[in-house]
Amino acid sequence: MISTLSDCDFKCLMDINNLKRITQETLIIWGKKDPLFSIKGAKKLCWILPNAKLKFIPDTGHGPAETRAEIVSRLIVDFLMNKANSRAKSPIFSI
C-alpha cells in the first residue's frame, strides 16, 4: 500500500503511538538542507516507524519531489523493486 501524508488526517501523525502502528515498509525521503524540518527530526521519524528506511538527498531543501524529481523517482523505484524482489523469494508470494 502506498500512501502520502495527504491521504490521512495530519493530526494523527502528531501522536507517536499512531506512527508506531505503521508497520508497512516505509521510505522516508528527506532534503538534507530542509529549512523547515531538521535532520534530527528525520532520524527520529525513522526511529519511530518500525520498518522505515531513510534516504537523504544532499543539497536539497523542503520539496525534493519537485526540485529533485529524477532522484526521488529513482529512490522510489529502487525501494519498490527491492520490496518486490524480496516478496518474490518468499514461498508464499502471489500477485
N, CA, C and O atoms as a DFTB+ gen file, in Angstrom:
380 C
 N C O
     1  1       0.829      -1.169       0.000
     2  2       0.000       0.000       0.000
     3  2       0.879       1.239       0.000
     4  3       1.813       1.347       0.795
     5  1       0.583       2.162      -0.881
     6  2       1.324       3.408      -0.959
     7  2       0.391       4.525      -0.517
     8  3      -0.725       4.648      -1.020
     9  1       0.846       5.325       0.411
    10  2       0.047       6.461       0.833
    11  2       0.953       7.654       1.079
    12  3       2.168       7.505       1.212
    13  1       0.374       8.811       1.139
    14  2       1.108      10.029       1.415
    15  2       0.455      10.716       2.597
    16  3      -0.613      10.310       3.056
    17  1       1.100      11.750       3.079
    18  2       0.526      12.483       4.203
    19  2      -0.848      13.034       3.863
    20  3      -1.699      13.162       4.744
    21  1      -1.077      13.362       2.601
    22  2      -2.362      13.932       2.220
    23  2      -3.484      12.900       2.277
    24  3      -4.658      13.266       2.212
    25  1      -3.143      11.615       2.397
    26  2      -4.144      10.554       2.436
    27  2      -4.734      10.326       3.823
    28  3      -5.639       9.506       3.972
    29  1      -4.251      11.021       4.828
    30  2      -4.759      10.769       6.170
    31  2      -4.946      12.086       6.911
    32  3      -4.541      13.146       6.435
    33  1      -5.543      12.003       8.040
    34  2      -5.727      13.163       8.899
    35  2      -4.366      13.511       9.498
    36  3      -3.794      12.712      10.239
    37  1      -3.846      14.693       9.183
    38  2      -2.500      15.069       9.611
    39  2      -2.354      15.049      11.131
    40  3      -1.268      14.777      11.642
    41  1      -3.422      15.329      11.849
    42  2      -3.347      15.342      13.314
    43  2      -2.946      13.980      13.873
    44  3      -2.296      13.911      14.917
    45  1      -3.323      12.898      13.194
    46  2      -2.968      11.569      13.700
    47  2      -1.469      11.342      13.669
    48  3      -0.946      10.540      14.443
    49  1      -0.772      12.040      12.784
    50  2       0.674      11.853      12.680
    51  2       1.431      12.521      13.813
    52  3       2.602      12.217      14.039
    53  1       0.784      13.416      14.521
    54  2       1.443      14.095      15.624
    55  2       1.546      13.195      16.858
    56  3       2.294      13.507      17.785
    57  1       0.828      12.120      16.880
    58  2       0.827      11.194      18.010
    59  2       1.800      10.053      17.700
    60  3       1.583       9.277      16.769
    61  1       2.859       9.961      18.479
    62  2       3.881       8.937      18.247
    63  2       3.283       7.538      18.273
    64  3       3.720       6.670      17.517
    65  1       2.310       7.306      19.113
    66  2       1.695       5.979      19.180
    67  2       1.006       5.622      17.872
    68  3       1.018       4.459      17.469
    69  1       0.408       6.596      17.206
    70  2      -0.190       6.335      15.896
    71  2       0.885       6.005      14.870
    72  3       0.706       5.109      14.045
    73  1       1.996       6.724      14.918
    74  2       3.079       6.455      13.972
    75  2       3.650       5.051      14.159
    76  3       3.968       4.374      13.182
    77  1       3.778       4.621      15.391
    78  2       4.336       3.295      15.667
    79  2       3.454       2.171      15.127
    80  3       3.918       1.046      14.940
    81  1       2.188       2.481      14.878
    82  2       1.269       1.473      14.338
    83  2       1.472       1.252      12.845
    84  3       0.928       0.297      12.289
    85  1       2.236       2.104      12.187
    86  2       2.509       1.925      10.759
    87  2       3.588       0.854      10.637
    88  3       4.758       1.110      10.921
    89  1       3.196      -0.329      10.219
    90  2       4.145      -1.445      10.166
    91  2       4.632      -1.752       8.746
    92  3       5.547      -2.556       8.567
    93  1       4.033      -1.123       7.748
    94  2       4.486      -1.350       6.379
    95  2       5.899      -0.795       6.215
    96  3       6.295       0.152       6.895
    97  1       6.640      -1.401       5.308
    98  2       7.937      -0.836       4.971
    99  2       7.683       0.567       4.440
   100  3       6.809       0.785       3.601
   101  1       8.460       1.504       4.944
   102  2       8.229       2.911       4.639
   103  2       9.520       3.554       4.170
   104  3      10.567       3.389       4.796
   105  1       9.446       4.281       3.077
   106  2      10.587       5.032       2.574
   107  2      10.392       6.492       2.940
   108  3       9.387       7.105       2.579
   109  1      11.357       7.041       3.656
   110  2      11.350       8.451       4.006
   111  2      12.431       9.127       3.171
   112  3      13.605       8.770       3.256
   113  1      12.032      10.093       2.374
   114  2      12.976      10.836       1.539
   115  2      13.045      12.254       2.089
   116  3      12.025      12.932       2.220
   117  1      14.247      12.691       2.407
   118  2      14.425      13.960       3.114
   119  2      15.484      14.811       2.429
   120  3      16.558      14.319       2.083
   121  1      15.180      16.075       2.236
   122  2      16.190      17.014       1.747
   123  2      17.155      17.356       2.861
   124  3      16.740      17.779       3.939
   125  1      18.431      17.177       2.611
   126  2      19.416      17.372       3.674
   127  2      19.512      18.839       4.118
   128  3      19.989      19.122       5.217
   129  1      19.069      19.759       3.279
   130  2      19.090      21.176       3.640
   131  2      17.671      21.705       3.841
   132  3      17.393      22.868       3.548
   133  1      16.791      20.871       4.331
   134  2      15.405      21.272       4.571
   135  2      15.375      22.347       5.658
   136  3      15.793      22.089       6.787
   137  1      14.883      23.559       5.335
   138  2      14.861      24.621       6.335
   139  2      13.687      24.503       7.318
   140  3      13.676      25.178       8.347
   141  1      12.707      23.655       7.010
   142  2      11.524      23.531       7.858
   143  2      11.614      22.387       8.854
   144  3      11.159      22.512       9.991
   145  1      12.200      21.270       8.430
   146  2      12.281      20.081       9.280
   147  2      13.733      19.618       9.355
   148  3      14.394      19.464       8.329
   149  1      14.216      19.402      10.546
   150  2      15.633      19.105      10.762
   151  2      16.002      17.665      10.407
   152  3      15.143      16.790      10.294
   153  1      17.284      17.454      10.239
   154  2      17.821      16.104      10.038
   155  2      17.544      15.265      11.286
   156  3      17.234      14.077      11.195
   157  1      17.659      15.896      12.438
   158  2      17.357      15.203      13.695
   159  2      15.902      14.712      13.685
   160  3      15.621      13.601      14.134
   161  1      14.993      15.528      13.181
   162  2      13.585      15.129      13.081
   163  2      13.402      13.958      12.135
   164  3      12.597      13.064      12.400
   165  1      14.144      13.952      11.026
   166  2      14.071      12.843      10.069
   167  2      14.533      11.545      10.716
   168  3      13.909      10.497      10.546
   169  1      15.623      11.623      11.454
   170  2      16.150      10.432      12.122
   171  2      15.190       9.936      13.198
   172  3      15.029       8.731      13.394
   173  1      14.553      10.880      13.894
   174  2      13.586      10.491      14.922
   175  2      12.390       9.800      14.276
   176  3      11.913       8.785      14.783
   177  1      11.901      10.342      13.160
   178  2      10.787       9.725      12.443
   179  2      11.152       8.317      11.997
   180  3      10.344       7.396      12.110
   181  1      12.352       8.153      11.499
   182  2      12.811       6.829      11.066
   183  2      12.894       5.870      12.248
   184  3      12.593       4.685      12.106
   185  1      13.291       6.361      13.390
   186  2      13.384       5.528      14.594
   187  2      11.991       5.121      15.079
   188  3      11.797       4.001      15.551
   189  1      11.014       6.042      14.960
   190  2       9.648       5.771      15.428
   191  2       8.954       4.733      14.558
   192  3       8.279       3.840      15.070
   193  1       9.119       4.849      13.240
   194  2       8.475       3.918      12.314
   195  2       9.265       2.615      12.301
   196  3      10.446       2.624      11.955
   197  1       8.651       1.506      12.663
   198  2       9.395       0.262      12.861
   199  2      10.084      -0.303      11.614
   200  3      11.085      -1.009      11.742
   201  1       9.581      -0.014      10.426
   202  2      10.167      -0.577       9.210
   203  2      10.509       0.516       8.197
   204  3      10.265       0.373       6.999
   205  1      11.076       1.600       8.701
   206  2      11.385       2.734       7.829
   207  2      12.817       2.683       7.323
   208  3      13.732       2.205       7.994
   209  1      12.970       3.195       6.113
   210  2      14.282       3.412       5.519
   211  2      14.363       4.900       5.214
   212  3      13.449       5.460       4.608
   213  1      15.451       5.546       5.629
   214  2      15.618       6.984       5.465
   215  2      16.680       7.256       4.411
   216  3      17.795       6.743       4.490
   217  1      16.324       8.063       3.431
   218  2      17.259       8.457       2.379
   219  2      17.346       9.977       2.358
   220  3      16.339      10.666       2.202
   221  1      18.558      10.487       2.515
   222  2      18.791      11.924       2.423
   223  2      19.242      12.272       1.012
   224  3      20.004      11.535       0.386
   225  1      18.756      13.413       0.522
   226  2      19.225      13.930      -0.762
   227  2      20.041      15.176      -0.456
   228  3      19.506      16.156       0.063
   229  1      21.349      15.149      -0.776
   230  2      22.199      16.291      -0.463
   231  2      21.810      17.532      -1.282
   232  3      21.222      17.426      -2.359
   233  1      22.147      18.687      -0.751
   234  2      21.902      19.969      -1.431
   235  2      20.449      20.136      -1.855
   236  3      20.163      20.688      -2.918
   237  1      19.538      19.659      -1.021
   238  2      18.107      19.710      -1.335
   239  2      17.355      20.238      -0.128
   240  3      17.654      19.892       1.015
   241  1      16.366      21.087      -0.408
   242  2      15.570      21.683       0.650
   243  2      14.322      20.890       0.957
   244  3      14.340      19.659       0.980
   245  1      13.221      21.617       1.196
   246  2      11.996      21.012       1.696
   247  2      11.210      20.214       0.657
   248  3      10.499      19.285       1.040
   249  1      11.297      20.516      -0.598
   250  2      10.468      19.843      -1.603
   251  2      11.259      18.994      -2.574
   252  3      11.318      19.318      -3.760
   253  1      11.873      17.912      -2.105
   254  2      12.711      17.120      -3.011
   255  2      11.949      16.526      -4.203
   256  3      12.533      16.333      -5.270
   257  1      10.665      16.236      -4.035
   258  2       9.899      15.667      -5.158
   259  2       9.783      16.663      -6.305
   260  3       9.704      16.268      -7.468
   261  1       9.772      17.952      -5.981
   262  2       9.687      18.966      -7.022
   263  2      11.058      19.370      -7.545
   264  3      11.242      19.541      -8.750
   265  1      12.015      19.522      -6.643
   266  2      13.319      20.040      -7.055
   267  2      14.298      18.967      -7.522
   268  3      15.233      19.257      -8.270
   269  1      14.087      17.749      -7.089
   270  2      14.977      16.626      -7.453
   271  2      14.144      15.417      -7.877
   272  3      14.360      14.299      -7.410
   273  1      13.199      15.664      -8.763
   274  2      12.232      14.622      -9.147
   275  2      12.910      13.358      -9.674
   276  3      12.463      12.250      -9.378
   277  1      13.960      13.509     -10.433
   278  2      14.631      12.332     -11.001
   279  2      15.243      11.455      -9.896
   280  3      15.131      10.230      -9.934
   281  1      15.878      12.086      -8.929
   282  2      16.478      11.334      -7.826
   283  2      15.389      10.680      -6.981
   284  3      15.503       9.508      -6.620
   285  1      14.341      11.427      -6.665
   286  2      13.241      10.891      -5.864
   287  2      12.594       9.711      -6.577
   288  3      12.309       8.685      -5.958
   289  1      12.366       9.857      -7.870
   290  2      11.772       8.760      -8.651
   291  2      12.641       7.510      -8.590
   292  3      12.129       6.403      -8.424
   293  1      13.935       7.682      -8.720
   294  2      14.857       6.534      -8.684
   295  2      14.824       5.877      -7.307
   296  3      14.814       4.650      -7.210
   297  1      14.807       6.674      -6.247
   298  2      14.739       6.111      -4.895
   299  2      13.459       5.306      -4.690
   300  3      13.484       4.232      -4.089
   301  1      12.346       5.827      -5.191
   302  2      11.070       5.128      -5.046
   303  2      11.063       3.832      -5.846
   304  3      10.636       2.791      -5.346
   305  1      11.531       3.895      -7.079
   306  2      11.574       2.686      -7.916
   307  2      12.468       1.636      -7.276
   308  3      12.092       0.467      -7.195
   309  1      13.648       2.042      -6.821
   310  2      14.560       1.093      -6.172
   311  2      13.920       0.472      -4.929
   312  3      14.026      -0.734      -4.711
   313  1      13.261       1.290      -4.122
   314  2      12.588       0.812      -2.910
   315  2      11.517      -0.219      -3.268
   316  3      11.443      -1.282      -2.652
   317  1      10.697       0.097      -4.256
   318  2       9.624      -0.825      -4.638
   319  2      10.160      -2.091      -5.297
   320  3       9.618      -3.175      -5.079
   321  1      11.210      -1.971      -6.093
   322  2      11.793      -3.154      -6.731
   323  2      12.429      -4.070      -5.691
   324  3      12.297      -5.291      -5.780
   325  1      13.110      -3.500      -4.715
   326  2      13.698      -4.322      -3.646
   327  2      12.609      -5.038      -2.865
   328  3      12.761      -6.202      -2.495
   329  1      11.518      -4.342      -2.617
   330  2      10.405      -4.952      -1.904
   331  2       9.787      -6.073      -2.733
   332  3       9.485      -7.142      -2.202
   333  1       9.596      -5.837      -4.039
   334  2       9.022      -6.852      -4.919
   335  2       9.942      -8.063      -5.025
   336  3       9.475      -9.202      -5.013
   337  1      11.242      -7.823      -5.127
   338  2      12.200      -8.934      -5.226
   339  2      12.211      -9.773      -3.961
   340  3      12.305     -10.998      -4.035
   341  1      12.117      -9.138      -2.808
   342  2      12.124      -9.912      -1.552
   343  2      10.821     -10.705      -1.412
   344  3      10.828     -11.815      -0.879
   345  1       9.717     -10.150      -1.882
   346  2       8.446     -10.882      -1.832
   347  2       8.459     -12.066      -2.811
   348  3       7.901     -13.123      -2.516
   349  1       9.087     -11.886      -3.955
   350  2       9.125     -12.955      -4.962
   351  2       9.915     -14.152      -4.443
   352  3       9.658     -15.283      -4.857
   353  1      10.864     -13.924      -3.550
   354  2      11.674     -15.007      -2.994
   355  2      10.934     -15.755      -1.879
   356  3      11.337     -16.844      -1.469
   357  1       9.867     -15.159      -1.411
   358  2       9.090     -15.780      -0.329
   359  2       8.327     -16.977      -0.863
   360  3       7.831     -16.923      -1.989
   361  1       8.214     -18.061      -0.098
   362  2       7.466     -19.242      -0.564
   363  2       5.961     -18.976      -0.651
   364  3       5.226     -19.780      -1.224
   365  1       5.499     -17.860      -0.091
   366  2       4.062     -17.563      -0.115
   367  2       3.794     -16.310      -0.959
   368  3       2.909     -15.519      -0.633
   369  1       4.540     -16.135      -2.014
   370  2       4.388     -14.961      -2.868
   371  2       3.247     -15.130      -3.857
   372  3       3.127     -16.174      -4.498
   373  1       2.420     -14.120      -3.981
   374  2       1.388     -14.118      -5.027
   375  2       1.183     -12.714      -5.523
   376  3       1.444     -11.753      -4.800
   377  1       0.721     -12.581      -6.738
   378  2       0.483     -11.277      -7.339
   379  2      -0.990     -10.971      -7.310
   380  3      -1.409      -9.910      -7.772
